[in-house]
């Protein structure tokens, strides 16, 4: 999938107290358009025939639902050509035509909304967005309740304060709620008022330091990579291609390890063996392993060679799996001479599959931090060895999932409160349990 200059995208950078929209464009596609060469898909001009995500999902939806009988295709229809597949220009044209003020600004210059954004790349929707709660209501037909709330069609649309009607805060009461009845209604009365009451699974009290339990940060980033997506960027890979365990000098001294020695990180569902990097740039009682690195492939697999070890994966029975590194990174001959100049052999250690799924009971988001035990490897356990028990993994997931189910209530059949802000909000009917 394309990134940055390889795809279309929209952004809204929080650089000021305003609401604005920015338009990212694939450089080579836009250059081709200005050169008079129209292309159907961005990958046709992208280096390496890289797809852009929007086009990929549109194409995939139509190929899955070839006969239009699965209910998928209807979500990817053109808003301008009835019964036809939407294309990337129409996708963004529709967005920009429904952005407040943008069509008018474009019309003044004799441009369509899409052409305007192609030309300028950004549009300020609203400036100086302060005190939204104090904006006065313009609707005169709301009914003021005894508690000051203003209702229209049985919905609270504002609040009356000192004889003036305001929009108020985006809460059910339209007031700033220091006590949230919503949290009570959904089964969390202990969180009805603000506070730091959640003791996480990696709280210090959960750690038995006598047996070397600690927190693993598996999600920290290096400045040279984009998650694990930049593995094909050969110069970035040359800079960073290993992911040792960061450990504080005090912990290293207690465990009697030095730079380059091996440690075994045991999680709730498995373990992996990695080298250590002893540093004072991390807190005692915490270890870290960069998530960018540790890519792998089997003997029979093609794919990236810059940052992948060759591994052997074995099913050892009863849901248990073992992965061992057979070969590290190697140079190879292609029409790019740099592939023959690879000097490093260490492709790091794959840690991700040893991490249990921790679905947060309230939000459902994955809790990335892992409670682990650190120790020296057993005889025969080598650098890059990985073990996972998939039965334990599933049981761990069910345990966390049950924590949500045993607490939650669903007033009026709602999965989640309608008014609480969330990214990529689904349609209203998806909030209800059917």
N, C-alpha and C positions, 0 to 999 in steps of 0.2 A: 504494500500500500504506500502511496505517495505521502510525503510530508512537506510542510513549509511551501517552498516554491514549486512543488509538483502537483498541487491540487487547488481547487476552489475551497474556500471556507469563509465563515463570518466570525468576527471577534468583537468583543466589547471590553476594551481595556479600562480598568478602573484607575485612570490617571487624574481624574478631576470629578467634581460634583456635578456631573452631567450624564445624560443618556445618549450614547452614540453607537453607531454601527460601523464596523470596518470590514472591508472586502479583500480577502486574499485571493490571488489568481495564480494559476500555473504559468510560469514565465514563458516556457517554450510554446505553449498553446496560444497564449496571447500574442507572442511574436509572430507565430504562423498566421494568425488572424489578420494582424496588421500588414503582413506581407502578402495578403490576398489568398492565403491557402487555408481553406476551411477543413477541419478534421472532425470525424464523428466522435472519437473517444480520445481522452487526454493521453492514454498510454501510447498512442500512435506517434507522439512526438516526445514523450518523456524519455530520459535516459533509461535504458534497461527495460523498456516497455512496462513501466510501473503504472498500475491502475491508480486512479483516485477513488476514494471510498464511495462517494456519492454515486458515481457511475457504476461501480461494482455492484452495489446493493440493488440499484434499479435493474441492471441486467440480470442479476441472480434471481430476483423476484419473478421476472417474466419467464425465465428458463425453468424455474421450479414449477410455476403455475402455467404451463404451456397451453392448457385447454381452458383456462379461466374458470376452473371448477373448485379451486382450493380456497378462494377468498383472499388470496395474497395480492394478485395483480391489481385489484381495484385501488389499492393504496399507492400505486405508482402510475396513475393515469395523468395525462396532460390536462391542465386546466384550460388549455386553449384549443386543443384538437380532440374532439370527443372520440373516445374509444381508442386513442393512440397512446403509446408509451411516452411518458414525460422524458425530456432530455435535460441536460445539465443547465443550459441557458434558461429554459422555462422554469426550472426549479428555483433559481435565484431571482429571476424576473418576478415571479409570484411573491417571493419574500419581500423584495424591495417595493413592489407596488402596494404592499400592505404595511409599509413602515410609515408612520405618521410624518407628514410633511415632505417626504422624499419624492413622491410623484410630482408634486407642485414645483419643487425646486428643479427637477429634471425638465419639466415642461417649459419653464422660463428660458431654458437654454436650448430648447428644441430637441431634447434627448428623451429617450425612454429611461425608466428607472434603472434598468440594467446598464445602459450606456453611460449614465451619469456615474454609477459606481465604478465602472471600468475606468472612467476618466479620472475620478478624484480619489477613489479607494476608501473614502470615509464620509459619513454624514452625521451631523449633530442633530439629534432628535429634540433634545430639551437641555437647556443650560441652567446652571445654578439650581440644582434639585436639592432644596433644603426644606425642612419642616413640612413634609407632605401631609402630616397629620393636621396641619393648620389650614389646609386649603378649604375654602368655603364651598359648600354644596350649591350647585346651580339648579338642582331639581326641587321644585316647590311643592310637589305633591306627596312627599313623604310624611308619615304620621309620627309625631313626637310622642314617645312613651313616657310614663311617669319617671323612669330612671334616666331619662335624657337620650336614650337611643332613638334613632330615627329609622322607621321601618317603611318599606315599600314592597308590596306583594309578599308580605310575611318574611322579608329578608332585611336584616339590619344593614343600612347603607351609610350611616353616619352617626354623629353624636352632637347634641346641643350643649354648648357651654356658654354661660353668661348671655343667653338669649341669641347666640349665633350658631348657625348650623355648619359643622365641619365634617370632612370625610373621616377624620380620625385615623387610628392605627389599623393595620390589616389583621385585626383579631375579631373573634366573634362579638365581643362587647364594644369594639371600636375604641377601647381605652388601652393604655399600656398595662398589660396584665402581669402584675407581680405574683398573682395567684391564678393558675390556669385550670379552669374547670375541665378543659379538654383532656389534660393529662390524667385527671381523676377518672373521667368517663372512659378512657381507654385502658384503665387498669394500672396506672402508675401514680397513685396519690403521693408517694414519697418524693416525686419530682414536680409537684404542683407549684412549688416556689423555687426560685433560682438557688443553685448550690452545687457543690462538688461532692456529691454523695456516692457516685459510682466508684466502687473499688474494682479496678480492672483485673483481668486474669494474670497480668504481669505486675501487680502491686508488690511492693517489697515484702509485705507480710505473707505473700503466696510463695515466696522463695525460701528454700532450705539451703542456706549458704554452706552448711556443714557438709552437704553432699554436692557442692558446686552447682546448685541451680542458679540460673541467672536469666536475664532478658536477652534475646537475640533480636537485633535490628536487621531484618532481611530486606528492607526496602530503602536503604540509604543510597544516595546517588553519587556517582563520580561526575566531574564536570565535562567528561569527554564522550559520554554516551547518552542515547535516548532510550531509556528502558533497555530492552534487548534488541531494539529495532535497527541499531546502527552497526550491526555485526558485519555488514558488507562494506562499510566505510573503512577502507584498508589503512588509511593513515591514523584514524582514531583507534582502530584495533591495534596498531603497532604501539600506540601510546599506552593503552590499558587493555590487557588481555588476561589478567589473573584477578581472582577475588579472594585474597587471604582473609582469615578471621582477624579482625581488629580486636586486640585485647590490651587492657591496661597493664602497665609494668608491675603493679602490685599483684594482680591476679596471675600474671605470667610467672612471677617469682614464687607464688604459693603453689602453682602447678608444676614448677620446675621446667618451664619451656622457654626457648629462645626463638628469635626470628628464624622462620623456615622449618621449625619443628612441627610435628603433626598433632592435631587435636581432633577428638571425636565429638561432634555436636549431636546429642540425642534429643529428639522432639517427642511429642505425644504419639507419633505414629511411625517413627523410624529414626534414621541417623545418617550422617555423612561425615567423611574425613577430609580435612582441609589443613593447609599450612597456616601458621600464625604470623601476624604482623604485630609486634610489640610496640606500643605507643602510649604516650600520655594524652593523646588527642581523643580519648574516649573515657567515659566515666567508669570507675571501678564497679564491678558487679554487672557490667553490660558488655556484650560482645556484638560485633556487627559483621555482616558479609554482604558485599555489594550484589544487587540483584541484576546487574547488566550482563554478567558473565557466567559461564558454566553451560554454554550451549553444547549439544552433543548430536551425533548421528551414528547409526549402525553401519556395519561394513557395507551392506547392500544399498545404503542411501546415498543419493546425490545431495547437492545443496552446498551451502556455505562451507568453505574450507579455511577462511581466515581466522575463525574463532570457534571451531568445533573440534572436540575430541572425538575419536572413534571409540565406541563403547560396545560392550556385550551386555545384553539384558536377559536375565534368566528368571523364569517362574519357578520358585523353589517349593511351591505347594501351599495350600491353605491360605490363599490370598496374599502370600508373601513374595516380594520381588527383590532382586538384587541387580545392581548395575555396577560394572567395573570398567575402568578406562583401559583400553587395549593399546591405543596410540594417541599421542598428543597431536598438536597442530603440525602440519608438514607443508613444505613448499611443493608446488606442482607447475607444470608447463602449460601456458595458455598463450594467446596472442597479446596478453598483458605481461610484460617482462617482470613486473613487480611480484607476480605470484611465485616466481622462482627466486625471489629475494627474501622470502620470509625466514627470519632468523630465530623466532621464538618457537617453542614447542609446547608451552604450558597454556592450555585453554581454560584453566580454572575448574571449578567444581560446581556441578548442578545441585542446587539446594532446594529448589521450589517444590519438587514432589515429596519432599520430606516434611512439608508444612501442612498441618491439619487445617481444614476449613473452619473458621471461627465466625459464623454469621451473627452479628451483633443483635441481641434480643429486641432492641428498640428500633434501630434503623434498618437492619438487615444487611448493612455493609460488612465486608470482611474486615476483621480485626487482624491487621498484619503482624503485629509483634508476637513473638513466640516465646513461651516458657520452655527453657531447655536445660539440659544437664551437660556440663563440659567435663571431659576426661581424656586420658591418653588412650589411643586405639589398642584393641586387643591384638595379640599375635596373629599375623596373617591379614590384618585389616590395613589396606594401603591407601595412599593418597588418591582421592577421587572416588573411592568406594561409597556406594549409596545403598541403603536398605529401606524398604517401605512395606508396611503391613496394611493392605487395603481394607481389611475387615475392621481394624482399629480406626482407620480413617473414617469409615462410614458410621461407626458407632459414635465417634467423637462429634461428627456433624449432627447426628440425631440428638445427641445430648444438648448441644448448643441450641438447636432448633426448638427443642422442647422447652427450654427456658423462656422463649418468646410465647409459646402456646399456653403455658401454664399461667402466665401473667395477664395476657391480653384479654380485653373484652372488646366487643365490636358494636358500639351503639348505632342503631339504625342500619345495621348490616355493613358498616364502613370498615374497610381494611385499615385505612389511615385517615387522619383529619383532612378535610377538603381545603382548609384555609392555610395550612402550614406550607411554606414555600419549599419547593424541591426542584432539582434540575430535571429537565426533560419530562415535565409533568405529563402523565398519560391523560387520555380523555376521561371525562367525569365518570362515565359508566364503568370504567375499570377500577374505580375506587371501592366498588361494592362487591361483597361476597355473594355469588350467585347460587 
